[in-house]
């Protein structure tokens, strides 16, 4: 998927943390540990209350259409920024309220904004602004702000809670389970990944997320994704780039946007 921080199993995603992905309810037959469910809820509620953080997401997908991606981002309640590297694509996504901007190399402009090769060469390195009515808006906007980044990327059906352990010198508690299907923004698609997910959270309250990991397969391709969270509660402030060029002004094509892993997780 183009630009989503929705990790690799669900489609390759950034912006992997659009418009935003929607987690599909787990099957009624799924057996969930009450303790695991409670810890997950506590972690998500704590993340919602703090509502700002720094994160690093990486994902890889095997096979003919596979590859790897990495996203470094800062998310706030109504704004966020992502620095994304995915194959030959290198680009930055900036969201401020409903405003959305992208700046990248020619490959990124072709893959994410549907630019022609000549337009992409001309506008590489320039900020492009996107309006809500623009075709790429939903996928570019996805998972950039804090609420969307959490909802689009932490997609686990909790089943078990493990014993406390240590991660990078910090005591953590861990929830494991299955990966929940996620609707990919702007496409209507809902891939069904098969695999396991792990969420590690601070052992002490509030149980803020520390690391989320997915491992599994989708369409018979192996996929892994990891996202690490730090700097919870630190202020996030961005200003709109001067001189941004409206996407519609470039005369971009109206065809479908190419799915491009953004550093979004296994989605």
Secondary structure, 3 states (H helix, E strand, C coil): CCCCCCCHHHCCCCCCCCCCCEECCCCCCCCCCHHHHHHHHHHHHHHHHHCCEEEEEEEEECCCCCEEEEEEEEECCCEEEEEEEECCEEEEEEEECCEEEEEECHHHHHHHHCCCHHHHHHHCCCCEEECCCCCCHHHHHCCCCHHHHHHHHCCEEEEEEEEEEEECCEEEEEEEEEECCEECCCCCCCCCCEEEEEEEEECCCCCCEEEEEEEEEECCEEEEEEEEEECCCCCCCCCCCCCCEEHHHHCCCCCCCCCCCCCCCCC
